[in-house]
Amino acid sequence: MTRLSFIALALLLAAGPPLSSQTAKSAGPRISIEPAEHDFGPARQDQKLVYDFVVANTGDQELSLLKLATSCGCTAAFPAERVVPPGGSTTLTVTLETRKYKGVLERSVSVASNDRRQRVSTVRVKAFVEVLEP
């Protein structure tokens, strides 16, 4: 093998896996939720706070939102759509009820999907509940 052939072979091997391997790794649905966290800031007791997260499918197959779980009964989450096409997005409306809580209130929502790379995604909401003096 000539020196030039050896250099060419070394460059090909250093370039990484074949394109077909890279394509197989990126195939399928891919979930992305933005932002990962929302801070409502100061809030009063017995207030209902609402925020819309954006759930995007950056993959090349349909993304299914299979199950949503909240960390507390004071939190609820509702997707506008349960199936998101490739390249598409939907909203995830999260509500947080401050009830009689005081101080920092932090809750989370877990979203289970058919993204094999990341089965469960989590978003967080928080507020600082202020108590008004009578």
C-alpha positions as CSV (number, residue, x, y, z in Angstrom):
1,M,0.0,0.0,0.0
2,T,1.4,3.4,-1.0
3,R,1.7,6.2,1.5
4,L,-1.0,8.2,-0.3
5,S,-3.4,5.2,-0.2
6,F,-2.7,4.7,3.5
7,I,-3.5,8.4,4.2
8,A,-6.7,8.2,2.2
9,L,-7.9,5.1,4.1
10,A,-7.0,6.7,7.5
11,L,-9.1,9.8,6.6
12,L,-12.1,7.6,5.6
13,L,-11.9,5.7,8.8
14,A,-11.6,8.8,10.9
15,A,-14.7,10.4,9.2
16,G,-17.0,8.3,11.5
17,P,-19.7,5.8,10.8
18,P,-21.3,5.5,7.4
19,L,-24.3,7.8,6.8
20,S,-26.7,4.9,7.0
21,S,-25.7,4.3,10.6
22,Q,-26.2,8.0,11.4
23,T,-29.6,8.0,9.8
24,A,-30.8,5.0,11.8
25,K,-29.8,6.7,15.1
26,S,-31.9,9.8,14.3
27,A,-34.9,7.9,12.9
28,G,-38.1,8.0,14.9
29,P,-40.1,10.5,16.9
30,R,-38.1,13.0,18.9
31,I,-39.7,15.1,21.7
32,S,-38.6,18.6,22.6
33,I,-40.4,20.7,25.2
34,E,-39.6,24.4,25.5
35,P,-39.0,26.0,27.9
36,A,-38.1,23.3,30.4
37,E,-39.3,25.4,33.3
38,H,-41.6,28.4,33.9
39,D,-41.5,30.7,36.9
40,F,-44.8,32.6,37.5
41,G,-43.1,34.8,40.0
42,P,-45.2,36.4,42.8
43,A,-48.8,35.0,43.2
44,R,-51.6,35.2,45.7
45,Q,-53.3,32.3,47.5
46,D,-56.3,30.7,45.8
47,Q,-55.1,31.8,42.3
48,K,-55.1,29.6,39.2
49,L,-52.0,30.2,37.1
50,V,-51.8,29.0,33.5
51,Y,-48.8,28.5,31.1
52,D,-48.5,27.0,27.6
53,F,-45.3,25.0,26.9
54,V,-44.5,24.1,23.3
55,V,-44.0,20.4,22.5
56,A,-42.2,19.8,19.2
57,N,-41.4,16.7,17.3
58,T,-38.0,17.1,15.7
59,G,-38.0,13.5,14.5
60,D,-39.1,11.9,11.3
61,Q,-42.1,9.8,12.6
62,E,-45.2,10.7,14.5
63,L,-44.7,11.6,18.2
64,S,-47.4,10.2,20.5
65,L,-47.9,11.8,23.9
66,L,-48.9,8.6,25.9
67,K,-49.3,9.7,29.5
68,L,-49.1,12.8,31.6
69,A,-48.4,12.8,35.3
70,T,-48.3,15.7,37.7
71,S,-46.5,15.8,41.1
72,C,-49.5,17.2,42.9
73,G,-53.3,17.5,42.6
74,C,-52.8,21.3,42.5
75,T,-51.3,20.9,39.0
76,A,-52.9,19.8,35.8
77,A,-51.6,19.4,32.2
78,F,-53.5,19.1,28.9
79,P,-52.0,18.8,25.5
80,A,-53.8,20.4,22.6
81,E,-53.0,17.3,20.5
82,R,-51.9,13.8,21.5
83,V,-50.2,13.1,18.2
84,V,-47.6,15.5,16.7
85,P,-46.5,15.0,13.1
86,P,-42.8,15.1,12.1
87,G,-41.6,18.7,12.2
88,G,-44.8,19.8,14.0
89,S,-45.7,21.1,17.4
90,T,-48.5,21.4,19.9
91,T,-49.1,23.2,23.2
92,L,-49.1,21.7,26.6
93,T,-51.2,23.8,28.9
94,V,-50.2,23.5,32.5
95,T,-52.2,25.0,35.4
96,L,-51.0,25.5,38.9
97,E,-53.4,26.3,41.7
98,T,-51.8,28.1,44.6
99,R,-54.6,27.2,47.0
100,K,-53.5,27.9,50.6
101,Y,-49.8,27.4,50.0
102,K,-47.3,29.9,51.3
103,G,-43.8,30.7,49.9
104,V,-42.1,28.8,47.1
105,L,-44.4,26.4,45.3
106,E,-42.7,24.1,42.8
107,R,-44.4,21.3,40.8
108,S,-43.5,19.1,37.8
109,V,-45.3,17.4,34.9
110,S,-43.9,14.2,33.4
111,V,-44.8,13.5,29.8
112,A,-44.4,9.9,28.6
113,S,-44.0,9.5,24.8
114,N,-43.0,7.1,22.1
115,D,-39.6,8.7,21.7
116,R,-37.3,5.7,22.3
117,R,-34.3,8.0,23.1
118,Q,-36.2,9.8,25.9
119,R,-39.3,8.0,27.1
120,V,-40.2,10.6,29.8
121,S,-39.7,14.4,29.6
122,T,-40.3,16.6,32.6
123,V,-41.2,20.3,32.8
124,R,-41.4,22.4,36.0
125,V,-43.5,25.3,37.1
126,K,-43.0,27.4,40.2
127,A,-44.4,30.5,41.9
128,F,-43.8,32.4,45.1
129,V,-47.2,32.5,47.0
130,E,-47.6,35.7,49.0
131,V,-50.0,35.9,51.9
132,L,-52.0,39.1,52.0
133,E,-52.4,40.5,55.5
134,P,-56.0,41.1,56.6
